[in-house]
Amino acid sequence: SSGINAEYGKKLQCNNIPGIEEVNIIRDDSTVIHFTNPKVQATVGANTFAISGNAEHKSITDLFPGILNQLVGMSSSLPSKSKPVVDDDEVPALVEDFDEASKTEAV
């Protein structure tokens, strides 16, 4: 199949996305619809993707090692979760009695 019907493709303003090596659609029953070298078309603004090509139904356990390797490879490009740096000089001292302190503050 050649992907989205040309008429619908124009209406949705679909663009071909080249270079996609594989697509895995994981179903609720833990089976996977696996496409190798699919044709992928998308309208990102409408969150609409069309995938066409030869599909195989596989078990997630068959594909898991490859998926895990891809995720590990991607993790190096993700921002790290570092703890925020707090400068003690910028933190104001706590006041014991907020009501009394507010009365003595200059307006």
C-alpha positions as a Markdown table, in Angstrom:
| # | Residue | x | y | z |
|---|---|---|---|---|
| 1 | Ser | 0.0 | 0.0 | 0.0 |
| 2 | Ser | 1.2 | 3.5 | -0.7 |
| 3 | Gly | 0.1 | 5.1 | 2.5 |
| 4 | Ile | -2.7 | 7.6 | 3.1 |
| 5 | Asn | -5.1 | 8.2 | 0.2 |
| 6 | Ala | -3.8 | 11.3 | -1.6 |
| 7 | Glu | -7.1 | 13.2 | -1.1 |
| 8 | Tyr | -7.0 | 12.7 | 2.7 |
| 9 | Gly | -3.3 | 13.4 | 2.7 |
| 10 | Lys | -3.9 | 16.9 | 1.2 |
| 11 | Lys | -6.8 | 17.6 | 3.6 |
| 12 | Leu | -4.7 | 16.6 | 6.6 |
| 13 | Gln | -1.5 | 18.2 | 5.2 |
| 14 | Cys | 0.4 | 15.0 | 5.7 |
| 15 | Asn | 4.2 | 15.0 | 5.2 |
| 16 | Asn | 6.3 | 12.0 | 4.5 |
| 17 | Ile | 8.9 | 11.3 | 7.2 |
| 18 | Pro | 11.9 | 9.6 | 5.7 |
| 19 | Gly | 14.5 | 7.4 | 7.5 |
| 20 | Ile | 12.2 | 5.5 | 9.9 |
| 21 | Glu | 13.7 | 2.1 | 10.3 |
| 22 | Glu | 11.0 | 0.5 | 12.4 |
| 23 | Val | 7.7 | 1.2 | 14.1 |
| 24 | Asn | 6.3 | -0.8 | 17.0 |
| 25 | Ile | 2.7 | -0.5 | 18.1 |
| 26 | Ile | 2.3 | -2.1 | 21.5 |
| 27 | Arg | -1.2 | -3.4 | 22.1 |
| 28 | Asp | -3.1 | -3.8 | 25.4 |
| 29 | Asp | -2.6 | -7.6 | 25.3 |
| 30 | Ser | 1.2 | -7.1 | 25.1 |
| 31 | Thr | 1.5 | -8.2 | 21.5 |
| 32 | Val | 3.3 | -5.8 | 19.1 |
| 33 | Ile | 2.5 | -4.8 | 15.6 |
| 34 | His | 6.0 | -4.5 | 14.1 |
| 35 | Phe | 6.8 | -2.6 | 10.9 |
| 36 | Thr | 10.3 | -2.8 | 9.3 |
| 37 | Asn | 11.1 | 0.2 | 7.0 |
| 38 | Pro | 7.6 | 1.5 | 6.9 |
| 39 | Lys | 6.3 | 4.5 | 5.1 |
| 40 | Val | 5.4 | 7.1 | 7.7 |
| 41 | Gln | 3.3 | 10.1 | 7.0 |
| 42 | Ala | 2.3 | 12.7 | 9.7 |
| 43 | Thr | 0.5 | 15.8 | 10.5 |
| 44 | Val | 2.2 | 16.6 | 13.7 |
| 45 | Gly | 0.0 | 19.6 | 14.6 |
| 46 | Ala | -3.0 | 17.3 | 14.5 |
| 47 | Asn | -1.2 | 14.5 | 16.3 |
| 48 | Thr | -2.0 | 12.2 | 13.3 |
| 49 | Phe | 0.4 | 9.6 | 12.0 |
| 50 | Ala | -0.1 | 7.0 | 9.2 |
| 51 | Ile | 2.1 | 4.0 | 9.0 |
| 52 | Ser | 2.0 | 1.6 | 6.1 |
| 53 | Gly | 4.0 | -1.4 | 5.0 |
| 54 | Asn | 4.4 | -5.0 | 5.9 |
| 55 | Ala | 3.3 | -5.6 | 9.5 |
| 56 | Glu | 4.2 | -8.6 | 11.6 |
| 57 | His | 2.5 | -9.5 | 14.9 |
| 58 | Lys | 5.1 | -10.4 | 17.5 |
| 59 | Ser | 5.3 | -10.9 | 21.2 |
| 60 | Ile | 6.7 | -8.0 | 23.2 |
| 61 | Thr | 9.2 | -10.4 | 24.8 |
| 62 | Asp | 10.7 | -11.1 | 21.3 |
| 63 | Leu | 11.2 | -7.3 | 20.7 |
| 64 | Phe | 12.0 | -6.2 | 24.2 |
| 65 | Pro | 15.9 | -6.5 | 24.0 |
| 66 | Gly | 16.0 | -4.3 | 20.9 |
| 67 | Ile | 13.6 | -1.8 | 22.4 |
| 68 | Leu | 15.6 | -1.6 | 25.6 |
| 69 | Asn | 18.8 | -1.0 | 23.7 |
| 70 | Gln | 17.2 | 1.9 | 21.8 |
| 71 | Leu | 15.9 | 3.5 | 25.0 |
| 72 | Val | 19.3 | 3.2 | 26.6 |
| 73 | Gly | 20.9 | 4.8 | 23.6 |
| 74 | Met | 18.4 | 7.6 | 23.7 |
| 75 | Ser | 19.0 | 8.3 | 27.4 |
| 76 | Ser | 22.3 | 10.0 | 26.7 |
| 77 | Ser | 20.5 | 12.7 | 24.8 |
| 78 | Leu | 18.0 | 13.4 | 27.5 |
| 79 | Pro | 18.5 | 16.2 | 30.0 |
| 80 | Ser | 19.9 | 14.9 | 33.3 |
| 81 | Lys | 17.9 | 15.2 | 36.5 |
| 82 | Ser | 20.3 | 17.1 | 38.6 |
| 83 | Lys | 19.4 | 18.6 | 42.0 |
| 84 | Pro | 18.8 | 22.3 | 42.0 |
| 85 | Val | 21.6 | 24.4 | 43.5 |
| 86 | Val | 20.6 | 26.5 | 46.4 |
| 87 | Asp | 22.7 | 29.4 | 47.4 |
| 88 | Asp | 22.4 | 29.9 | 51.2 |
| 89 | Asp | 23.2 | 33.6 | 50.8 |
| 90 | Glu | 19.9 | 34.1 | 48.9 |
| 91 | Val | 17.7 | 32.3 | 51.4 |
| 92 | Pro | 16.1 | 34.8 | 53.9 |
| 93 | Ala | 16.3 | 34.0 | 57.6 |
| 94 | Leu | 13.1 | 32.7 | 59.1 |
| 95 | Val | 11.2 | 35.0 | 61.5 |
| 96 | Glu | 9.7 | 33.5 | 64.6 |
| 97 | Asp | 6.6 | 35.7 | 64.9 |
| 98 | Phe | 5.3 | 36.7 | 61.5 |
| 99 | Asp | 2.6 | 39.1 | 62.9 |
| 100 | Glu | 5.2 | 41.0 | 65.0 |
| 101 | Ala | 7.6 | 41.2 | 62.1 |
| 102 | Ser | 5.0 | 42.5 | 59.7 |
| 103 | Lys | 4.2 | 45.4 | 62.2 |
| 104 | Thr | 7.8 | 46.5 | 62.3 |
| 105 | Glu | 8.4 | 46.3 | 58.6 |
| 106 | Ala | 8.7 | 49.6 | 56.7 |
| 107 | Val | 5.8 | 50.0 | 54.2 |
